[in-house]
């Protein structure tokens, strides 16, 4: 990827889109608003850079200006409206970024059907040279790989967890550190596999119309 530098005055777009995080600069015009929605998995962070904006998050309303930040947690309904006569620019990030990325809400906060937006909505073009059939095959393989790693991880957590409890009870610092490391060594590939599964899913889901 290299060392990229982004400027909110000209890079008004998504700048990083992965299963772990989507981040972007967003500009909205005076009076513009965004529909009430939520994210099933993602926490969303908003940092205001220019202008003033009104946020409603989980039924509470606050006005924010430059240098102020707020957070909408996963599954919290939220919306935004630009205040005043000046445009508003913000930085936002959603983590994780897994399709369907948005769940629209009614004015009363009731959930509507998921919105499986095309990848182009996030400034990512799909690789149409890869068929849906091939993506489904990859999805199944990744899910099976994750299942295998999860089972191995669970066995290690049980074994090393017992060793960790014993080491702590016996004030055996070296043993406790070794057990903790073994537990992490089993957890790490699970998270890597979840990321790989998310990569394939984020390619597959928007291709289904």
PyMOL CGO cylinders between C-alpha atoms (Angstrom):
from pymol import cmd
from pymol.cgo import CYLINDER

trace = [
    CYLINDER, 0.00, 0.00, 0.00, 2.90, 2.36, 0.68, 0.3, 1, 1, 1, 1, 1, 1,
    CYLINDER, 2.90, 2.36, 0.68, 2.88, 5.51, 2.79, 0.3, 1, 1, 1, 1, 1, 1,
    CYLINDER, 2.88, 5.51, 2.79, -0.09, 7.56, 1.65, 0.3, 1, 1, 1, 1, 1, 1,
    CYLINDER, -0.09, 7.56, 1.65, -0.97, 10.99, 3.02, 0.3, 1, 1, 1, 1, 1, 1,
    CYLINDER, -0.97, 10.99, 3.02, -4.58, 12.15, 2.78, 0.3, 1, 1, 1, 1, 1, 1,
    CYLINDER, -4.58, 12.15, 2.78, -5.97, 15.69, 2.95, 0.3, 1, 1, 1, 1, 1, 1,
    CYLINDER, -5.97, 15.69, 2.95, -9.62, 16.26, 3.93, 0.3, 1, 1, 1, 1, 1, 1,
    CYLINDER, -9.62, 16.26, 3.93, -9.77, 19.33, 1.69, 0.3, 1, 1, 1, 1, 1, 1,
    CYLINDER, -9.77, 19.33, 1.69, -9.29, 17.28, -1.47, 0.3, 1, 1, 1, 1, 1, 1,
    CYLINDER, -9.29, 17.28, -1.47, -9.56, 13.55, -0.63, 0.3, 1, 1, 1, 1, 1, 1,
    CYLINDER, -9.56, 13.55, -0.63, -13.30, 13.56, 0.03, 0.3, 1, 1, 1, 1, 1, 1,
    CYLINDER, -13.30, 13.56, 0.03, -13.81, 9.82, -0.36, 0.3, 1, 1, 1, 1, 1, 1,
    CYLINDER, -13.81, 9.82, -0.36, -13.16, 6.48, 1.25, 0.3, 1, 1, 1, 1, 1, 1,
    CYLINDER, -13.16, 6.48, 1.25, -9.44, 6.20, 1.87, 0.3, 1, 1, 1, 1, 1, 1,
    CYLINDER, -9.44, 6.20, 1.87, -9.21, 2.74, 3.48, 0.3, 1, 1, 1, 1, 1, 1,
    CYLINDER, -9.21, 2.74, 3.48, -11.71, -0.09, 3.04, 0.3, 1, 1, 1, 1, 1, 1,
    CYLINDER, -11.71, -0.09, 3.04, -10.99, -3.47, 4.65, 0.3, 1, 1, 1, 1, 1, 1,
    CYLINDER, -10.99, -3.47, 4.65, -13.07, -5.94, 6.68, 0.3, 1, 1, 1, 1, 1, 1,
    CYLINDER, -13.07, -5.94, 6.68, -11.47, -4.49, 9.82, 0.3, 1, 1, 1, 1, 1, 1,
    CYLINDER, -11.47, -4.49, 9.82, -12.23, -0.83, 9.11, 0.3, 1, 1, 1, 1, 1, 1,
    CYLINDER, -12.23, -0.83, 9.11, -13.66, 1.61, 6.60, 0.3, 1, 1, 1, 1, 1, 1,
    CYLINDER, -13.66, 1.61, 6.60, -12.46, 5.20, 6.91, 0.3, 1, 1, 1, 1, 1, 1,
    CYLINDER, -12.46, 5.20, 6.91, -13.22, 8.26, 4.83, 0.3, 1, 1, 1, 1, 1, 1,
    CYLINDER, -13.22, 8.26, 4.83, -13.57, 12.02, 4.61, 0.3, 1, 1, 1, 1, 1, 1,
    CYLINDER, -13.57, 12.02, 4.61, -17.16, 13.10, 4.03, 0.3, 1, 1, 1, 1, 1, 1,
    CYLINDER, -17.16, 13.10, 4.03, -18.49, 16.49, 2.97, 0.3, 1, 1, 1, 1, 1, 1,
    CYLINDER, -18.49, 16.49, 2.97, -22.15, 17.44, 3.36, 0.3, 1, 1, 1, 1, 1, 1,
    CYLINDER, -22.15, 17.44, 3.36, -23.86, 20.60, 2.15, 0.3, 1, 1, 1, 1, 1, 1,
    CYLINDER, -23.86, 20.60, 2.15, -25.98, 23.01, 4.25, 0.3, 1, 1, 1, 1, 1, 1,
    CYLINDER, -25.98, 23.01, 4.25, -29.30, 21.41, 5.19, 0.3, 1, 1, 1, 1, 1, 1,
    CYLINDER, -29.30, 21.41, 5.19, -28.20, 17.97, 3.98, 0.3, 1, 1, 1, 1, 1, 1,
    CYLINDER, -28.20, 17.97, 3.98, -29.04, 15.02, 6.20, 0.3, 1, 1, 1, 1, 1, 1,
    CYLINDER, -29.04, 15.02, 6.20, -28.48, 11.28, 6.34, 0.3, 1, 1, 1, 1, 1, 1,
    CYLINDER, -28.48, 11.28, 6.34, -31.22, 8.70, 6.89, 0.3, 1, 1, 1, 1, 1, 1,
    CYLINDER, -31.22, 8.70, 6.89, -31.58, 7.07, 10.29, 0.3, 1, 1, 1, 1, 1, 1,
    CYLINDER, -31.58, 7.07, 10.29, -29.67, 3.79, 10.21, 0.3, 1, 1, 1, 1, 1, 1,
    CYLINDER, -29.67, 3.79, 10.21, -27.47, 1.49, 12.26, 0.3, 1, 1, 1, 1, 1, 1,
    CYLINDER, -27.47, 1.49, 12.26, -24.65, -1.01, 11.75, 0.3, 1, 1, 1, 1, 1, 1,
    CYLINDER, -24.65, -1.01, 11.75, -25.16, -4.60, 12.88, 0.3, 1, 1, 1, 1, 1, 1,
    CYLINDER, -25.16, -4.60, 12.88, -21.50, -5.11, 13.75, 0.3, 1, 1, 1, 1, 1, 1,
    CYLINDER, -21.50, -5.11, 13.75, -19.70, -1.79, 13.41, 0.3, 1, 1, 1, 1, 1, 1,
    CYLINDER, -19.70, -1.79, 13.41, -18.92, 1.01, 15.82, 0.3, 1, 1, 1, 1, 1, 1,
    CYLINDER, -18.92, 1.01, 15.82, -18.77, 4.35, 13.95, 0.3, 1, 1, 1, 1, 1, 1,
    CYLINDER, -18.77, 4.35, 13.95, -16.56, 7.27, 14.95, 0.3, 1, 1, 1, 1, 1, 1,
    CYLINDER, -16.56, 7.27, 14.95, -17.23, 10.79, 13.67, 0.3, 1, 1, 1, 1, 1, 1,
    CYLINDER, -17.23, 10.79, 13.67, -14.71, 13.64, 13.93, 0.3, 1, 1, 1, 1, 1, 1,
    CYLINDER, -14.71, 13.64, 13.93, -15.88, 17.05, 12.72, 0.3, 1, 1, 1, 1, 1, 1,
    CYLINDER, -15.88, 17.05, 12.72, -13.27, 19.03, 10.78, 0.3, 1, 1, 1, 1, 1, 1,
    CYLINDER, -13.27, 19.03, 10.78, -15.31, 21.96, 9.41, 0.3, 1, 1, 1, 1, 1, 1,
    CYLINDER, -15.31, 21.96, 9.41, -18.84, 23.28, 9.89, 0.3, 1, 1, 1, 1, 1, 1,
    CYLINDER, -18.84, 23.28, 9.89, -21.49, 22.35, 12.42, 0.3, 1, 1, 1, 1, 1, 1,
    CYLINDER, -21.49, 22.35, 12.42, -23.71, 19.32, 12.53, 0.3, 1, 1, 1, 1, 1, 1,
    CYLINDER, -23.71, 19.32, 12.53, -26.50, 17.82, 14.61, 0.3, 1, 1, 1, 1, 1, 1,
    CYLINDER, -26.50, 17.82, 14.61, -26.23, 14.15, 15.53, 0.3, 1, 1, 1, 1, 1, 1,
    CYLINDER, -26.23, 14.15, 15.53, -28.97, 11.95, 16.84, 0.3, 1, 1, 1, 1, 1, 1,
    CYLINDER, -28.97, 11.95, 16.84, -27.61, 8.73, 18.35, 0.3, 1, 1, 1, 1, 1, 1,
    CYLINDER, -27.61, 8.73, 18.35, -29.93, 6.26, 20.02, 0.3, 1, 1, 1, 1, 1, 1,
    CYLINDER, -29.93, 6.26, 20.02, -32.53, 8.98, 20.53, 0.3, 1, 1, 1, 1, 1, 1,
    CYLINDER, -32.53, 8.98, 20.53, -30.16, 11.58, 22.04, 0.3, 1, 1, 1, 1, 1, 1,
    CYLINDER, -30.16, 11.58, 22.04, -29.34, 14.78, 20.13, 0.3, 1, 1, 1, 1, 1, 1,
    CYLINDER, -29.34, 14.78, 20.13, -26.14, 16.85, 20.29, 0.3, 1, 1, 1, 1, 1, 1,
    CYLINDER, -26.14, 16.85, 20.29, -24.60, 19.63, 18.20, 0.3, 1, 1, 1, 1, 1, 1,
    CYLINDER, -24.60, 19.63, 18.20, -20.94, 19.23, 17.23, 0.3, 1, 1, 1, 1, 1, 1,
    CYLINDER, -20.94, 19.23, 17.23, -18.39, 21.56, 15.68, 0.3, 1, 1, 1, 1, 1, 1,
    CYLINDER, -18.39, 21.56, 15.68, -14.75, 21.42, 14.53, 0.3, 1, 1, 1, 1, 1, 1,
    CYLINDER, -14.75, 21.42, 14.53, -12.50, 19.34, 16.74, 0.3, 1, 1, 1, 1, 1, 1,
    CYLINDER, -12.50, 19.34, 16.74, -15.37, 17.45, 18.38, 0.3, 1, 1, 1, 1, 1, 1,
    CYLINDER, -15.37, 17.45, 18.38, -16.01, 13.73, 18.05, 0.3, 1, 1, 1, 1, 1, 1,
    CYLINDER, -16.01, 13.73, 18.05, -18.82, 11.32, 18.82, 0.3, 1, 1, 1, 1, 1, 1,
    CYLINDER, -18.82, 11.32, 18.82, -19.38, 7.57, 18.57, 0.3, 1, 1, 1, 1, 1, 1,
    CYLINDER, -19.38, 7.57, 18.57, -22.34, 5.46, 17.48, 0.3, 1, 1, 1, 1, 1, 1,
    CYLINDER, -22.34, 5.46, 17.48, -21.93, 1.95, 18.83, 0.3, 1, 1, 1, 1, 1, 1,
    CYLINDER, -21.93, 1.95, 18.83, -22.96, -1.17, 16.93, 0.3, 1, 1, 1, 1, 1, 1,
    CYLINDER, -22.96, -1.17, 16.93, -26.74, -1.41, 16.51, 0.3, 1, 1, 1, 1, 1, 1,
    CYLINDER, -26.74, -1.41, 16.51, -27.35, 2.15, 17.78, 0.3, 1, 1, 1, 1, 1, 1,
    CYLINDER, -27.35, 2.15, 17.78, -29.66, 4.06, 15.40, 0.3, 1, 1, 1, 1, 1, 1,
    CYLINDER, -29.66, 4.06, 15.40, -28.09, 7.34, 14.31, 0.3, 1, 1, 1, 1, 1, 1,
    CYLINDER, -28.09, 7.34, 14.31, -28.47, 10.15, 11.81, 0.3, 1, 1, 1, 1, 1, 1,
    CYLINDER, -28.47, 10.15, 11.81, -26.83, 13.48, 11.02, 0.3, 1, 1, 1, 1, 1, 1,
    CYLINDER, -26.83, 13.48, 11.02, -27.97, 16.89, 9.76, 0.3, 1, 1, 1, 1, 1, 1,
    CYLINDER, -27.97, 16.89, 9.76, -25.81, 19.84, 8.70, 0.3, 1, 1, 1, 1, 1, 1,
    CYLINDER, -25.81, 19.84, 8.70, -26.54, 23.07, 10.56, 0.3, 1, 1, 1, 1, 1, 1,
    CYLINDER, -26.54, 23.07, 10.56, -26.07, 26.66, 9.40, 0.3, 1, 1, 1, 1, 1, 1,
    CYLINDER, -26.07, 26.66, 9.40, -25.09, 27.99, 5.99, 0.3, 1, 1, 1, 1, 1, 1,
    CYLINDER, -25.09, 27.99, 5.99, -21.67, 26.37, 5.66, 0.3, 1, 1, 1, 1, 1, 1,
    CYLINDER, -21.67, 26.37, 5.66, -20.75, 22.91, 4.37, 0.3, 1, 1, 1, 1, 1, 1,
    CYLINDER, -20.75, 22.91, 4.37, -19.61, 20.36, 6.91, 0.3, 1, 1, 1, 1, 1, 1,
    CYLINDER, -19.61, 20.36, 6.91, -16.59, 18.06, 6.52, 0.3, 1, 1, 1, 1, 1, 1,
    CYLINDER, -16.59, 18.06, 6.52, -15.92, 15.12, 8.82, 0.3, 1, 1, 1, 1, 1, 1,
    CYLINDER, -15.92, 15.12, 8.82, -13.69, 12.11, 9.16, 0.3, 1, 1, 1, 1, 1, 1,
    CYLINDER, -13.69, 12.11, 9.16, -15.53, 8.89, 9.92, 0.3, 1, 1, 1, 1, 1, 1,
    CYLINDER, -15.53, 8.89, 9.92, -14.61, 5.28, 10.43, 0.3, 1, 1, 1, 1, 1, 1,
    CYLINDER, -14.61, 5.28, 10.43, -16.67, 2.12, 10.85, 0.3, 1, 1, 1, 1, 1, 1,
    CYLINDER, -16.67, 2.12, 10.85, -15.13, -0.99, 12.34, 0.3, 1, 1, 1, 1, 1, 1,
    CYLINDER, -15.13, -0.99, 12.34, -15.58, -3.71, 11.32, 0.3, 1, 1, 1, 1, 1, 1,
    CYLINDER, -15.58, -3.71, 11.32, -16.77, -3.08, 7.76, 0.3, 1, 1, 1, 1, 1, 1,
    CYLINDER, -16.77, -3.08, 7.76, -18.78, -6.18, 6.84, 0.3, 1, 1, 1, 1, 1, 1,
    CYLINDER, -18.78, -6.18, 6.84, -21.68, -6.30, 4.38, 0.3, 1, 1, 1, 1, 1, 1,
    CYLINDER, -21.68, -6.30, 4.38, -24.54, -5.54, 4.85, 0.3, 1, 1, 1, 1, 1, 1,
    CYLINDER, -24.54, -5.54, 4.85, -22.95, -2.38, 6.14, 0.3, 1, 1, 1, 1, 1, 1,
    CYLINDER, -22.95, -2.38, 6.14, -26.16, -0.45, 6.89, 0.3, 1, 1, 1, 1, 1, 1,
    CYLINDER, -26.16, -0.45, 6.89, -29.52, -1.31, 8.40, 0.3, 1, 1, 1, 1, 1, 1,
    CYLINDER, -29.52, -1.31, 8.40, -32.06, 1.43, 7.57, 0.3, 1, 1, 1, 1, 1, 1,
    CYLINDER, -32.06, 1.43, 7.57, -34.44, 2.44, 10.35, 0.3, 1, 1, 1, 1, 1, 1,
    CYLINDER, -34.44, 2.44, 10.35, -37.91, 3.95, 10.39, 0.3, 1, 1, 1, 1, 1, 1,
    CYLINDER, -37.91, 3.95, 10.39, -38.45, 7.30, 12.10, 0.3, 1, 1, 1, 1, 1, 1,
    CYLINDER, -38.45, 7.30, 12.10, -39.42, 5.30, 15.20, 0.3, 1, 1, 1, 1, 1, 1,
    CYLINDER, -39.42, 5.30, 15.20, -36.19, 3.33, 15.07, 0.3, 1, 1, 1, 1, 1, 1,
    CYLINDER, -36.19, 3.33, 15.07, -37.67, 0.07, 13.77, 0.3, 1, 1, 1, 1, 1, 1,
    CYLINDER, -37.67, 0.07, 13.77, -35.31, -2.03, 11.68, 0.3, 1, 1, 1, 1, 1, 1,
    CYLINDER, -35.31, -2.03, 11.68, -35.88, -2.18, 7.92, 0.3, 1, 1, 1, 1, 1, 1,
    CYLINDER, -35.88, -2.18, 7.92, -34.37, -4.75, 5.50, 0.3, 1, 1, 1, 1, 1, 1,
    CYLINDER, -34.37, -4.75, 5.50, -30.58, -4.67, 5.28, 0.3, 1, 1, 1, 1, 1, 1,
    CYLINDER, -30.58, -4.67, 5.28, -28.92, -2.51, 2.64, 0.3, 1, 1, 1, 1, 1, 1,
    CYLINDER, -28.92, -2.51, 2.64, -26.39, -4.52, 0.64, 0.3, 1, 1, 1, 1, 1, 1,
    CYLINDER, -26.39, -4.52, 0.64, -24.79, -1.55, -1.10, 0.3, 1, 1, 1, 1, 1, 1,
    CYLINDER, -24.79, -1.55, -1.10, -22.52, -2.14, -4.11, 0.3, 1, 1, 1, 1, 1, 1,
    CYLINDER, -22.52, -2.14, -4.11, -18.79, -1.98, -3.45, 0.3, 1, 1, 1, 1, 1, 1,
    CYLINDER, -18.79, -1.98, -3.45, -18.64, 1.12, -5.68, 0.3, 1, 1, 1, 1, 1, 1,
    CYLINDER, -18.64, 1.12, -5.68, -20.55, 2.95, -2.92, 0.3, 1, 1, 1, 1, 1, 1,
    CYLINDER, -20.55, 2.95, -2.92, -17.32, 2.63, -0.94, 0.3, 1, 1, 1, 1, 1, 1,
    CYLINDER, -17.32, 2.63, -0.94, -15.02, 3.56, -3.83, 0.3, 1, 1, 1, 1, 1, 1,
    CYLINDER, -15.02, 3.56, -3.83, -14.08, -0.08, -4.43, 0.3, 1, 1, 1, 1, 1, 1,
    CYLINDER, -14.08, -0.08, -4.43, -14.64, -1.65, -7.83, 0.3, 1, 1, 1, 1, 1, 1,
    CYLINDER, -14.64, -1.65, -7.83, -15.54, -5.37, -7.89, 0.3, 1, 1, 1, 1, 1, 1,
    CYLINDER, -15.54, -5.37, -7.89, -13.31, -7.87, -9.64, 0.3, 1, 1, 1, 1, 1, 1,
    CYLINDER, -13.31, -7.87, -9.64, -15.84, -9.10, -12.20, 0.3, 1, 1, 1, 1, 1, 1,
    CYLINDER, -15.84, -9.10, -12.20, -13.29, -11.54, -13.60, 0.3, 1, 1, 1, 1, 1, 1,
    CYLINDER, -13.29, -11.54, -13.60, -14.01, -13.69, -10.55, 0.3, 1, 1, 1, 1, 1, 1,
    CYLINDER, -14.01, -13.69, -10.55, -17.39, -15.42, -10.86, 0.3, 1, 1, 1, 1, 1, 1,
    CYLINDER, -17.39, -15.42, -10.86, -19.99, -15.60, -8.12, 0.3, 1, 1, 1, 1, 1, 1,
    CYLINDER, -19.99, -15.60, -8.12, -19.62, -19.39, -8.21, 0.3, 1, 1, 1, 1, 1, 1,
    CYLINDER, -19.62, -19.39, -8.21, -15.89, -19.13, -7.49, 0.3, 1, 1, 1, 1, 1, 1,
    CYLINDER, -15.89, -19.13, -7.49, -16.52, -16.65, -4.67, 0.3, 1, 1, 1, 1, 1, 1,
    CYLINDER, -16.52, -16.65, -4.67, -19.07, -19.02, -3.11, 0.3, 1, 1, 1, 1, 1, 1,
    CYLINDER, -19.07, -19.02, -3.11, -16.48, -21.82, -3.24, 0.3, 1, 1, 1, 1, 1, 1,
    CYLINDER, -16.48, -21.82, -3.24, -13.91, -19.57, -1.56, 0.3, 1, 1, 1, 1, 1, 1,
    CYLINDER, -13.91, -19.57, -1.56, -16.48, -18.55, 1.06, 0.3, 1, 1, 1, 1, 1, 1,
    CYLINDER, -16.48, -18.55, 1.06, -17.16, -22.18, 1.98, 0.3, 1, 1, 1, 1, 1, 1,
    CYLINDER, -17.16, -22.18, 1.98, -13.44, -22.99, 2.11, 0.3, 1, 1, 1, 1, 1, 1,
    CYLINDER, -13.44, -22.99, 2.11, -12.77, -19.99, 4.37, 0.3, 1, 1, 1, 1, 1, 1,
    CYLINDER, -12.77, -19.99, 4.37, -15.66, -20.94, 6.66, 0.3, 1, 1, 1, 1, 1, 1,
    CYLINDER, -15.66, -20.94, 6.66, -14.34, -24.51, 6.93, 0.3, 1, 1, 1, 1, 1, 1,
    CYLINDER, -14.34, -24.51, 6.93, -10.83, -23.21, 7.66, 0.3, 1, 1, 1, 1, 1, 1,
    CYLINDER, -10.83, -23.21, 7.66, -12.20, -20.94, 10.35, 0.3, 1, 1, 1, 1, 1, 1,
    CYLINDER, -12.20, -20.94, 10.35, -14.11, -23.84, 11.90, 0.3, 1, 1, 1, 1, 1, 1,
    CYLINDER, -14.11, -23.84, 11.90, -10.95, -25.96, 12.07, 0.3, 1, 1, 1, 1, 1, 1,
    CYLINDER, -10.95, -25.96, 12.07, -8.90, -23.18, 13.63, 0.3, 1, 1, 1, 1, 1, 1,
    CYLINDER, -8.90, -23.18, 13.63, -11.64, -22.36, 16.12, 0.3, 1, 1, 1, 1, 1, 1,
    CYLINDER, -11.64, -22.36, 16.12, -11.79, -25.96, 17.32, 0.3, 1, 1, 1, 1, 1, 1,
    CYLINDER, -11.79, -25.96, 17.32, -8.01, -26.07, 17.73, 0.3, 1, 1, 1, 1, 1, 1,
    CYLINDER, -8.01, -26.07, 17.73, -8.08, -22.73, 19.51, 0.3, 1, 1, 1, 1, 1, 1,
    CYLINDER, -8.08, -22.73, 19.51, -10.75, -23.90, 21.94, 0.3, 1, 1, 1, 1, 1, 1,
    CYLINDER, -10.75, -23.90, 21.94, -8.65, -26.95, 22.87, 0.3, 1, 1, 1, 1, 1, 1,
    CYLINDER, -8.65, -26.95, 22.87, -5.58, -24.79, 23.48, 0.3, 1, 1, 1, 1, 1, 1,
    CYLINDER, -5.58, -24.79, 23.48, -7.54, -22.27, 25.54, 0.3, 1, 1, 1, 1, 1, 1,
    CYLINDER, -7.54, -22.27, 25.54, -8.82, -25.07, 27.78, 0.3, 1, 1, 1, 1, 1, 1,
    CYLINDER, -8.82, -25.07, 27.78, -5.41, -26.68, 28.25, 0.3, 1, 1, 1, 1, 1, 1,
    CYLINDER, -5.41, -26.68, 28.25, -3.37, -23.51, 28.60, 0.3, 1, 1, 1, 1, 1, 1,
    CYLINDER, -3.37, -23.51, 28.60, -6.10, -21.79, 30.60, 0.3, 1, 1, 1, 1, 1, 1,
    CYLINDER, -6.10, -21.79, 30.60, -5.80, -24.47, 33.26, 0.3, 1, 1, 1, 1, 1, 1,
    CYLINDER, -5.80, -24.47, 33.26, -2.02, -24.07, 33.23, 0.3, 1, 1, 1, 1, 1, 1,
    CYLINDER, -2.02, -24.07, 33.23, -2.38, -20.30, 33.52, 0.3, 1, 1, 1, 1, 1, 1,
    CYLINDER, -2.38, -20.30, 33.52, -4.67, -20.56, 36.53, 0.3, 1, 1, 1, 1, 1, 1,
    CYLINDER, -4.67, -20.56, 36.53, -2.26, -22.98, 38.22, 0.3, 1, 1, 1, 1, 1, 1,
    CYLINDER, -2.26, -22.98, 38.22, 0.77, -20.82, 37.43, 0.3, 1, 1, 1, 1, 1, 1,
    CYLINDER, 0.77, -20.82, 37.43, -0.92, -17.70, 38.82, 0.3, 1, 1, 1, 1, 1, 1,
    CYLINDER, -0.92, -17.70, 38.82, -2.03, -19.56, 41.96, 0.3, 1, 1, 1, 1, 1, 1,
    CYLINDER, -2.03, -19.56, 41.96, 1.54, -20.82, 42.45, 0.3, 1, 1, 1, 1, 1, 1,
    CYLINDER, 1.54, -20.82, 42.45, 3.07, -17.38, 41.70, 0.3, 1, 1, 1, 1, 1, 1,
    CYLINDER, 3.07, -17.38, 41.70, 4.89, -19.00, 38.77, 0.3, 1, 1, 1, 1, 1, 1,
    CYLINDER, 4.89, -19.00, 38.77, 5.42, -15.94, 36.60, 0.3, 1, 1, 1, 1, 1, 1,
    CYLINDER, 5.42, -15.94, 36.60, 7.41, -17.75, 33.91, 0.3, 1, 1, 1, 1, 1, 1,
    CYLINDER, 7.41, -17.75, 33.91, 4.76, -20.45, 33.59, 0.3, 1, 1, 1, 1, 1, 1,
    CYLINDER, 4.76, -20.45, 33.59, 1.96, -17.88, 33.46, 0.3, 1, 1, 1, 1, 1, 1,
    CYLINDER, 1.96, -17.88, 33.46, 3.71, -15.94, 30.70, 0.3, 1, 1, 1, 1, 1, 1,
    CYLINDER, 3.71, -15.94, 30.70, 4.31, -19.13, 28.69, 0.3, 1, 1, 1, 1, 1, 1,
    CYLINDER, 4.31, -19.13, 28.69, 0.67, -20.18, 29.01, 0.3, 1, 1, 1, 1, 1, 1,
    CYLINDER, 0.67, -20.18, 29.01, -0.55, -16.74, 27.99, 0.3, 1, 1, 1, 1, 1, 1,
    CYLINDER, -0.55, -16.74, 27.99, 1.70, -16.81, 24.91, 0.3, 1, 1, 1, 1, 1, 1,
    CYLINDER, 1.70, -16.81, 24.91, 0.40, -20.24, 23.90, 0.3, 1, 1, 1, 1, 1, 1,
    CYLINDER, 0.40, -20.24, 23.90, -3.18, -19.00, 24.24, 0.3, 1, 1, 1, 1, 1, 1,
    CYLINDER, -3.18, -19.00, 24.24, -2.44, -15.99, 22.03, 0.3, 1, 1, 1, 1, 1, 1,
    CYLINDER, -2.44, -15.99, 22.03, -0.62, -18.12, 19.45, 0.3, 1, 1, 1, 1, 1, 1,
    CYLINDER, -0.62, -18.12, 19.45, -3.86, -20.09, 19.04, 0.3, 1, 1, 1, 1, 1, 1,
    CYLINDER, -3.86, -20.09, 19.04, -6.11, -17.01, 18.97, 0.3, 1, 1, 1, 1, 1, 1,
    CYLINDER, -6.11, -17.01, 18.97, -4.11, -15.09, 16.35, 0.3, 1, 1, 1, 1, 1, 1,
    CYLINDER, -4.11, -15.09, 16.35, -4.77, -17.42, 13.36, 0.3, 1, 1, 1, 1, 1, 1,
    CYLINDER, -4.77, -17.42, 13.36, -8.49, -17.40, 14.20, 0.3, 1, 1, 1, 1, 1, 1,
    CYLINDER, -8.49, -17.40, 14.20, -8.61, -13.62, 13.83, 0.3, 1, 1, 1, 1, 1, 1,
    CYLINDER, -8.61, -13.62, 13.83, -6.61, -13.84, 10.61, 0.3, 1, 1, 1, 1, 1, 1,
    CYLINDER, -6.61, -13.84, 10.61, -9.09, -16.39, 9.27, 0.3, 1, 1, 1, 1, 1, 1,
    CYLINDER, -9.09, -16.39, 9.27, -12.02, -14.16, 10.26, 0.3, 1, 1, 1, 1, 1, 1,
    CYLINDER, -12.02, -14.16, 10.26, -10.39, -11.35, 8.28, 0.3, 1, 1, 1, 1, 1, 1,
    CYLINDER, -10.39, -11.35, 8.28, -9.93, -13.63, 5.25, 0.3, 1, 1, 1, 1, 1, 1,
    CYLINDER, -9.93, -13.63, 5.25, -13.56, -14.73, 5.50, 0.3, 1, 1, 1, 1, 1, 1,
    CYLINDER, -13.56, -14.73, 5.50, -14.63, -11.08, 5.65, 0.3, 1, 1, 1, 1, 1, 1,
    CYLINDER, -14.63, -11.08, 5.65, -12.59, -10.30, 2.54, 0.3, 1, 1, 1, 1, 1, 1,
    CYLINDER, -12.59, -10.30, 2.54, -14.34, -12.96, 0.49, 0.3, 1, 1, 1, 1, 1, 1,
    CYLINDER, -14.34, -12.96, 0.49, -17.78, -12.14, 1.93, 0.3, 1, 1, 1, 1, 1, 1,
    CYLINDER, -17.78, -12.14, 1.93, -17.36, -8.44, 1.11, 0.3, 1, 1, 1, 1, 1, 1,
    CYLINDER, -17.36, -8.44, 1.11, -16.64, -9.46, -2.48, 0.3, 1, 1, 1, 1, 1, 1,
    CYLINDER, -16.64, -9.46, -2.48, -19.50, -11.93, -2.70, 0.3, 1, 1, 1, 1, 1, 1,
    CYLINDER, -19.50, -11.93, -2.70, -22.41, -10.23, -0.90, 0.3, 1, 1, 1, 1, 1, 1,
    CYLINDER, -22.41, -10.23, -0.90, -22.72, -7.11, -3.12, 0.3, 1, 1, 1, 1, 1, 1,
    CYLINDER, -22.72, -7.11, -3.12, -22.59, -9.27, -6.28, 0.3, 1, 1, 1, 1, 1, 1,
    CYLINDER, -22.59, -9.27, -6.28, -25.93, -10.89, -5.43, 0.3, 1, 1, 1, 1, 1, 1,
    CYLINDER, -25.93, -10.89, -5.43, -28.76, -8.74, -6.82, 0.3, 1, 1, 1, 1, 1, 1,
]
cmd.load_cgo(trace, "trace")
